Amino acid sequence: MRHFLDFERPIAELDSKIEELRHLSTTGDLNIADEVGRLQIKADRLLRQTYAHLTPWQKVQVARHPERPHARDYICGLLSDFVPLAGDRAFAEDPAVIGGIGRFRGRSVVVLGTEKGGDTEGRIRHNFGMARPEGYRKARRLMRLADRFGLPVLSFVDTPGAYPGIDAEARGQAEAIARAIETALDIRVPFVAAVIGEGGSGGAIALAAGNQVLMLEHAIYSVISPEGCASILWRDAGHAEEAAEALRLTAQDLLRLEIIDRVVPEPLGGAHRVPQEAISRLGDAIAEALKPLLGLDGARLREERRAKFLRMGVRGL
């Protein structure tokens, strides 16, 4: 059964009526195809109108939709001959960060992603996409591997943020994130990052400091979650909707602010409605972003990547 968000209730009611009528038409002699068609047109129109005018808070809900494709779905859908690589060679394996080597449209690449998990068991195993220091150290190791062998890096970012637990802090969470960002800005190979759901704080940018940063239409990317921001500014997480407005966390806002390079359109109603189409669209966008980077030498790739991030915020000074 499809999961509907709160603001989708009118759409859910129409879908329920359509399914009920379809069930009646298969169990009886009633010919109600015309009524089903009329309701389907109405539902499609309502869906289009709703998703054309989503508020930032509604986009947050879509970005967190439990049926939205995760990093593993994009990796499996876009890469062939994928070989996962595990461990940070210092402490442990962190399932919140997945990575390895594979072929993207015939070209060998190193791929990274923050994985939330698709069901309860998976979410617990992957810690809801919140990486510990060993996850960021693994990402750093794989980026260095890509640099050594001249392989482009692709990353799929979907995390509410780095894990804030005491054990993570004790093992150097801030240092691990900083070193991962440093490595991302230092490697001399093409790096294309895609924010596919949530892009939360330093936990996201550690895997998103690329030459090209893409973002799905209904994804979000910000320095802090709306709930965290509300807890700090209003001392009440109930102001999360106001915080979402203030944070400018939507793909459209971030493109205008030149934080990202491209917004990738999602299927009508969000990536969770037609996952394979969303995966294919992102694959095409990654291929387009990667193509011009392949012709640049390592020094220029590194220089342009660093300059890109140094420019952020300068316009307002």
Buried (B, 14 or more C-beta within 10 A) or exposed (E): EEEBBEBBEBBBEBBEBBEEBBEBBEEEEEEBEEBBEEBBEBBBEBBEEBBEEBEBBBBBBBBBBEEBBBBBBBBBBBBEEBEEBBEBEEBBEBBBBBBBBBEBEEEBBBBBBBBBBBEEEBBEEBBBBBBBBBBBBBBBBBBBBBBEEEBBBBBBBBBBBBBEEEEBBEBBBEEBBBBBBEBBBBBBBBBBBBBBBBBBBBBBBBBBBBBBBBBBBBBBBBBBBBBBBBBEEEEEBEBBBBBBBBBBBBBBBBBEEEBBBBBBEBBBBBBBBBBEEBBBBBBEBBBBBBEEBEEBEEEEBBEEBEEBBEEEEEEEE
